[in-house]
Amino acid sequence: MSEQSTEQNRFEGTSSYIATEDLKVAVNAAVTLRRPLLVKGEPGTGKTVLAHEISKALGAPMIEWNVKSTTKAQQGLYEYDAVARLRDGQLGDERVHDISNYIKKGKLWEAFTSPELPVLLIDEIDKADIEFPNDLLQELDRMSFDVYETHERIEAKERPIVVITSNNEKELPDAFLRRCFFHYIKFPDRDTMREIIEVHYPGIQKNLVSKAMEIFYELREVPGLKKKPSTSELLDWLKLLLNEDMPLDVLQDSNPNSAIPPLHGALLKNEQDVMMFERLAFMARRQP
């Protein structure tokens, strides 16, 4: 897929992903500029899914690199397994004579040599150490690197479409931020959330959605909540309510300020929040 084809196939969301206008603008700007799209937002706002949907919409292959606290930029290029080669040499294995047998290609190598222009997702970059982002973008800027063990140079014909996600666990370097196109995915408003729900549960009863959303958004606004429920958790909760065939009056009688919602385990994900709601419910019942 060439740069011209990406311009013709603009990202407009997909049948399974509701994209706001500002998100569409950000994606298409990053694709046009061929700068990494840095996406932030609270967990559950669809940051990771976005890259998959861009891949689907543009007909581009998907390459996913999940970053961990121990991840180094070099791993995105390649890794040389010297220990395995030494072991094979001691065992007399013929593979030892070809050093390329011990070179493991990284995700950047895959992206640079992909037959079609790919979407490269670098997920949760803020989990890695502070040097990782700058080291990573240095390789992306150069679009090439050397494999010293085999004396070969890997070069990209085209700059891949790069989507980088962050949960704001740590500050990213200014030099890194300058080289990205940034977008913060806001938590969906009620109208957008209704569209998202309709995509996942076509024809769902509107009264059920209205009441469930009322409880959900009130829940999110409760002060002191350690983890606010996300979009994915609302969808899980609705699925359970539908599966249990929960009567609407059970929800109508539920006030998040005075009672814990039914099947709350889909929404509240730690004991502190559950205990806080139990205390709120107890205090509400004692009030005349």
NULO-124013 format. One line per 10 residues: their letters; for each residue y, x, z of C-alpha. Coordinates in pm, whole numbers. Layout:
// NULO-124013
A	Y/X/Z; ...
***
This chain:
// NULO-124013
MSEQSTEQNR	0/0/0; 332/153/-106; 677/123/52; 770/-117/-228; 480/-348/-142; 577/-354/228; 926/-465/128; 781/-747/-80; 544/-853/201; 795/-913/476
FEGTSSYIAT	664/-1000/820; 725/-1368/898; 468/-1415/1173; 120/-1551/1100; -68/-1875/1146; -190/-1749/1484; 123/-1566/1603; 462/-1731/1661; 735/-1473/1597; 1097/-1540/1693
EDLKVAVNAA	1372/-1462/1442; 1489/-1152/1628; 1133/-1018/1639; 1089/-1070/1263; 1417/-885/1202; 1303/-594/1424; 962/-561/1257; 1101/-571/904; 1378/-325/992; 1127/-78/1138
VTLRRPLLVK	900/-115/833; 1192/-65/592; 1329/238/780; 972/356/845; 1071/436/1201; 832/372/1491; 886/23/1636; 907/57/2015; 820/-278/2173; 881/-352/2540
GEPGTGKTVL	835/-670/2741; 657/-793/3049; 274/-800/3033; 134/-1095/2841; 421/-1133/2593; 208/-1030/2295; 314/-666/2242; -32/-537/2154; -123/-844/1951; 196/-796/1746
AHEISKALGA	62/-479/1583; -259/-657/1481; -58/-944/1335; 165/-704/1138; -151/-544/1002; -286/-886/905; 42/-1005/750; 96/-689/542; -270/-648/448; -268/-300/604
PMIEWNVKST	-562/-135/784; -531/-119/1163; -567/201/1367; -542/163/1745; -476/441/1994; -499/329/2358; -303/574/2574; -427/671/2922; -270/876/3200; -467/1182/3083
TKAQQGLYEY	-387/1143/2710; -223/1439/2535; -45/1431/2198; -290/1693/2067; -571/1436/2102; -393/1227/1840; -433/1516/1595; -781/1645/1672; -999/1793/1944; -1218/2100/1913
DAVARLRDGQ	-1537/2084/2120; -1596/2452/2196; -1845/2369/2475; -2074/2176/2235; -2060/2463/1985; -2151/2717/2253; -2441/2500/2367; -2569/2456/2011; -2538/2832/1955; -2755/2901/2259
LGDERVHDIS	-3011/2651/2128; -3011/2804/1779; -2881/2487/1612; -2782/2541/1246; -2477/2316/1289; -2306/2599/1477; -2232/2785/1150; -1991/2511/1035; -1704/2482/1282; -1593/2151/1130
NYIKKGKLWE	-1896/1991/1300; -1709/2035/1628; -1373/1897/1518; -1311/1537/1628; -1042/1362/1426; -766/1190/1624; -583/868/1548; -289/1045/1378; -533/1231/1153; -691/895/1063
AFTSPELPVL	-348/744/993; -227/1040/784; -538/1044/565; -600/669/538; -654/565/172; -419/269/235; -94/278/430; -203/176/783; -47/19/1090; -87/266/1377
LIDEIDKADI	-67/109/1724; 7/351/2008; -53/123/2303; 110/168/2646; 279/501/2578; 439/498/2924; 100/565/3085; 100/925/2958; 298/1216/3103; 668/1263/3024
EFPNDLLQEL	607/1524/2750; 376/1300/2549; 638/1084/2366; 841/1378/2233; 530/1575/2135; 400/1270/1954; 717/1199/1756; 743/1563/1657; 411/1527/1473; 514/1194/1322
DRMSFDVYET	843/1344/1198; 671/1637/1033; 397/1414/886; 165/1713/882; -23/1946/1114; -255/2246/1096; -617/2258/1207; -625/2617/1322; -1002/2638/1364; -1069/2546/999
HERIEAKERP	-743/2679/848; -664/2347/679; -342/2148/671; -348/1770/712; -55/1599/539; 39/1233/513; 136/1101/168; 336/822/333; 468/770/682; 243/514/855
IVVITSNNEK	383/194/1004; 390/278/1374; 408/27/1658; 447/172/2009; 421/-48/2318; 553/18/2668; 530/-175/2994; 829/11/3142; 611/193/3395; 828/501/3349
ELPDAFLRRC	1147/596/3165; 1101/733/2814; 1299/1041/2700; 1632/982/2522; 1527/1201/2227; 1224/978/2179; 1428/658/2202; 1677/780/1942; 1401/812/1683; 1258/462/1735
FFHYIKFPDR	1367/111/1640; 1367/-76/1969; 1285/-440/2043; 1241/-616/2377; 1017/-923/2355; 1176/-1182/2579; 953/-1420/2766; 912/-1730/2546; 1146/-2022/2614; 997/-2369/2644
DTMREIIEVH	1034/-2459/2276; 869/-2137/2162; 596/-2182/2422; 520/-2530/2286; 477/-2379/1940; 245/-2111/2079; 35/-2373/2261; 15/-2590/1947; -117/-2290/1749; -393/-2233/2004
YPGIQKNLVS	-468/-2599/2085; -372/-2814/1783; -310/-3176/1872; -322/-3117/2249; -192/-3408/2456; 187/-3372/2483; 204/-3516/2837; -47/-3258/2958; 150/-2974/2795; 481/-3098/2937
KAMEIFYELR	350/-3123/3293; 156/-2797/3275; 462/-2616/3141; 681/-2767/3412; 447/-2630/3680; 410/-2298/3498; 784/-2228/3462; 856/-2341/3818; 581/-2107/3933; 742/-1816/3750
EVPGLKKKPS	1075/-1884/3922; 937/-1872/4276; 1110/-1578/4452; 889/-1301/4585; 607/-1352/4335; 433/-1019/4288; 297/-1100/3941; 450/-1377/3735; 194/-1564/3522; 215/-1473/3153
TSELLDWLKL	169/-1660/2825; -197/-1560/2800; -257/-1692/3152; -91/-2025/3068; -322/-2055/2766; -625/-1977/2984; -510/-2236/3239; -468/-2503/2970; -814/-2423/2836; -960/-2478/3183
LLNEDMPLDV	-766/-2801/3233; -900/-2929/2901; -1254/-2811/2974; -1254/-2971/3320; -1097/-3286/3170; -842/-3272/3451; -674/-3612/3505; -302/-3596/3434; -218/-3751/3771; -367/-3446/3946
LQDSNPNSAI	-102/-3234/3777; 170/-3492/3831; 104/-3481/4204; 123/-3100/4205; 452/-2950/4314; 444/-2569/4300; 686/-2556/4593; 452/-2753/4818; 100/-2709/4680; -111/-2463/4485
PPLHGALLKN	-179/-2588/4129; -539/-2683/4043; -747/-2397/3900; -472/-2161/4016; -699/-1857/3972; -598/-1855/3605; -230/-1821/3700; -217/-1631/4031; -390/-1295/4008; -356/-1138/4352
EQDVMMFERL	-415/-1243/4711; -52/-1189/4820; 73/-1454/4576; -204/-1698/4672; -130/-1649/5043; 243/-1695/4981; 180/-2027/4807; -51/-2139/5086; 227/-2067/5337; 480/-2256/5121
AFMARRQP	243/-2552/5100; 185/-2547/5476; 558/-2535/5549; 629/-2815/5299; 368/-3039/5465; 528/-2983/5809; 872/-3087/5689; 952/-3455/5756
***
